[in-house]
Amino acid sequence: MEKRRLGKAGPEVSALGFGCMGMSQSYGVPGERNAMIALVRQAVERGVTLFDTARIYGPFVNEELVGEALQPVRDRVVIATKFGITPTPDRQQVVDSRPEVIRESVEGSLRRLRVGSIDLLYQHRVDPAVPIEGVAGTVKELMEEGKVLAWGLSEAGAQTIRRAHRALPLAAVQSEYSLWWRQPEKEVLPTLKELGIGFVPFSPLGKGFLTGAIDQKTSFEKSDFRNIVPRFTPEARAANQGLVDLLRSTGERRGTTPARIALAWLLAQAPSIVPIPGTKRLDRLEENLGAAELRLSPDEVQEISEAASRLQIEGARYPEELEKRTGL
């Protein structure tokens, strides 16, 4: 698979990574552990080298799964995890990036991932109570101790990115980005290009919607996060079907699937973009990875971009309370 470097300060990784969260939470019933370990290893066999997890996924069990799966191939992969969201006894989540909490989080992640150092450590969400320069200072200490090799931010705004990068160069910023969530194009992507920082889009397939496998009649498991996402109401799904139709028609011309077109469009946006689609199924993994071999022409990229821009996307991407944590 093609390799890409995450900015000036980051590691070289496969053009497509693997987002592991959905194996343990958010998208219906978690996958059977041994099957998910096998799937992660199958991804490695197919050339994937970037695997994304976080302490809060599960909580904790996703890091354990990823750690066990990747231990035999540790020298071939880049593992990214996150600090900054702490689970509470009543299963709530608290944003917290105090120095002692960062250190506790990193020590736990090292243990669960079975590694001596974390390749890429993200602040999961910006903590308004802790200046980003202070967060960078704690991460710098962890780097000096050899426990962290590179760092990044998740869902941060342009000004926070600049402040963080001045304090300690960032390897990557992670945010949602796809044809149905293009907000990063306004400020974040130009900032990253200027500063030489990599970009890792999560939910690059619109939480499954852009695959074409979901329509207004689709029902989700009771535990599925999409049940509370405004963009996934039946009415919003019906209103947003035009975007899937665009991807499907483009895919038919190229003899491929909507998912591959959506991922290929992302890959064409910049050479330092590394999407991290996730799945619990081998057939979906292979479909996603096929996008790395698909080259859209500049005219095709422009045509898709302009056609998508003419569509009015309905529904917020997060419930209001979760959206408040983003773009700070």
N, C-alpha and C positions, 0 to 999 in steps of 0.2 A: 504494500500500500504506500501511496505517496506520504512523505513526511513533511511536517510543517514545524516551524519554531514559534513558540509562544513569546513573541516580543523579543526585545534585545536581551532581557535578563532571564528568560525562561528556557525550559527544556525543549528538545526536539521530540515530537510525538507524531503518531499517526494522524492523518488528515481528519479522520473520524474517531472520536473517542466513544466511551460507553458510560452512560449515566446509570448508576446502579440503584438509585433510590427505589424505583418501582418494584424491585424484587422483594422489598420488605414492607412497603407501605404505599398509601395514597391511591393506587390503581387496583382496587378490588382485593381479593384474597392474596396474601403474600405467596410467592412461589415456594415450592418444596425445597428445603435447604440444599440437599445433595444435587437436585436438578439445576438449581441456580449456580452452584459451584461449578458444575460441569459446563454450563452455558458460558460463564466467565472464561473458563479455560478454552472453550471453543472459539471465543472471540480472540484470544491471544493467538491461537493457531491460525487464524485468518488475518493476522497482521495488526490487530488493535493493540496499542501500547499505552493509551491514556484511560484510566479508570477513575470515576468520580464517585465519592461517597461523602458522608458526614456523620458526626457523632449523634446528631439528632434523628437520623433516619432509623426508625425502629421503635424507640431510640436504641442506639448502640449496636443492635444486632446486624445492621448492614455492614458496619465496619468489620465486625467479626467474620461475616460471610466473605467479604472481599479479601480480608487478610488470609483466611484459610485457602481461598481459591488461588491467590496469586503467590503464596509463599514458595511453591516450587519453581516459579519463573520470575522471582523478584528482580533479577538482574536485567530482565527484558522489558520491564514496564515502568510507567510513571503513575504513581498513586496520588490523587488529590483528595484532601478531606477539608473539614471546616470546623471553626470554633465560632462562638458568639451567640448561639441560641442554646439555652439551658432548659432541660425538661423539669417540670415540677411534679410533686407526688400525685397531683390530680390530673396529670397528663396535659397540662397547659405548657406553653412555651414562653420563656422570658429572654429578651435580648440583653446580653450581659458580656461586655468585653473588658472587665476589670483585669488588671495584670495577673492576679492570682487565679482568676477563672480561666484565662487563656492558658496559663501553665498547667493547671489541672486538666484542662481539656486535651492539651497536646500529649501529656503523659498517658492519659487514657487511650488516646488514639494510637499512639506508638505501641501500646500493649495489645490492643485489639487487632491492629493491622499486622502485628508480628514483624515490625520493621525497626531499624535503628534510627531512621530519619524519615521525615515526611517530605516527599518530593515537591509538592505544591500545597501550601496551606492558605485557605481563604478565610477572611472574616465573612461569616455567613450573612449577616446583616449589620449595617452601620448602627452603632450604639450612640445615640445622641448625648448620653451622659458621660462618655469617655472621648476626649479629643482624639482624632485619628492619628495625630503625631505621637500620642502616648501609646496607642495600639502598635504603631510601627516600631516604637522603641522596645516594647516587649518582644515583638517578633524578631527584631534585630538581635537581641540577647539570645534567643533560641537558635538563631542561625549561627551565632558565634559559638554556641555550645554543640553545634553539629546536629541538632534535632530537627531543623527545618532547612530545606535547600532553596526554596523560592516561595514568594507569597503573592497573594492577590486579594481582590475584593469581590463580593457578590452583591449585585443589585444596588450598586452605589451610583450617586450622581456625579456629574463631570467635575464639580468643584472639589468634592471629597477625593476623587481620583487624583486630581492635581496635587492636593495637599499631601496625600499619602505617598505619592510618587516622589515628591521632593524630600520627604523624610526618609524613605527607604524604597528604592526602585521596585516597581511592581512588575511581575512577570505576566500576569493575566488579570482580566476582569471577566466575571461570569454574570450573565444576565439572560433573561428570556429574550429570544429573538427568533422570529420566523416571519413568513409572509403575512401572518395574521396578527403579529405584534411587532411593529417596525419602529417603535418609539426610540430605540437606541440610535437610529440613524440621525436623529436631530442634534444631539450633543455628544453622546458617549462615543460613538464610533469615530467621529472626527478628532475627538480628544485622544483616543487611543492611537490613532494613526500618527498624530503629531508627536506623541510621547514615546512611540515605539513599544506599545504594550499589546500583548495578545488578547484575543477575545474568544470566549468559550460560550456559545449559545446553548442554554438548556431549553427543554421543551421545543426543539427545532421542528417538530412535527405537530405543534399546537396541541400537546397532550393527547395525541392520537387522531385529532380531527382531520388533519391534512393527509392522512393515509387514505381517506375515502371509505374507511370501514365503519364510520359512525354517521348516522343521520338522525333526523328528529324522532324517529321511532326507537332508537337504541335505548335500552335500559341498562343502568349500571348497578353493580353490587352495592348493597347498603353502605359498606365501608368506603366506597370509592369517593375520593376527594372531589371529583367532578360534579357530584350531586349538589355541592354548595357553590360552584363557580357560576357566576351570572352568564358567562359566555356559553355555558352548556345547558341552559334551559332549552326545552324543545323548540320554543319560539326563536331563540337566538341561533340554534343549529339550523333551522330552516332558513333563516335570513342569511346565514353565512355560507350556504351551500354553493353559492356562485364561485367562491374561492376554490373549493374542491373541484368544481366543474372546470375551472381554468387549468388547474394542475392535471386533471384527467385528460383534457383535450390535448394539452402539450405532450403528456406522456404517450398518448396514442400516436401522435406524429413521430415520436422518437422510439416507439416500441418498448416503452417502459412504464413504470407505475407512478402515481401521484407522489408517493413518499420519496422516491428517488429524485423526481424533479424538484421537490421542495428542498431536499438536502443539497442537491447540486447547485441550486440557486444561491443558497447560503454560502457554499464553498467558493462560489464565483465572486462574492462581494469583496474579499480581501485575502491575501495569501497567509495572513496570520489568524484567520478564523478557523476554529476547530469545534464543530458541533458535537454534542454528546447525546445522541438519541439513546433511549433505553428500551428494553423489552424483556419479556420473560420467555420468549419463544425463539427457537433457532431459525425458523423460516423468516421471521421478521428481522432478526439479526442479519441474515444473509441478504435480505432485500435492502436493508439500510446500507450495508457495506458496499453494495453495488453502485451506490451513488458516487463513491470515490473514483470510479472508473468512467463516470458519465461526464462529458465535457459539453457544457452549454456554450454556444457562440455568444459573443457580445450582443449581437442583435436579439438572440433568444432571451438573454438576461434582461435586456431593456424592455422587450415586449412583455415579458412576464411582470416586471416591476410596474410598468405603466398600466397594464390591465388590472393588476391588483390594487393599484392606487385609486382606480375609479370605483372600486367596490366599497360600500359602506359597511364596515364590520360592526356587528351589534353585540353588546354585552361587555361588561368589565372582565378583565382576565383574572382577578382575585376578588373575594369578598372584601368589603371596605376595610375591615380591621387589618387584614394582611397587606393590603395595598399601601397602608400607611407606613409600613416598614421599608418600602422600596424607594429608590431614587434619592436618598438623602445625601 
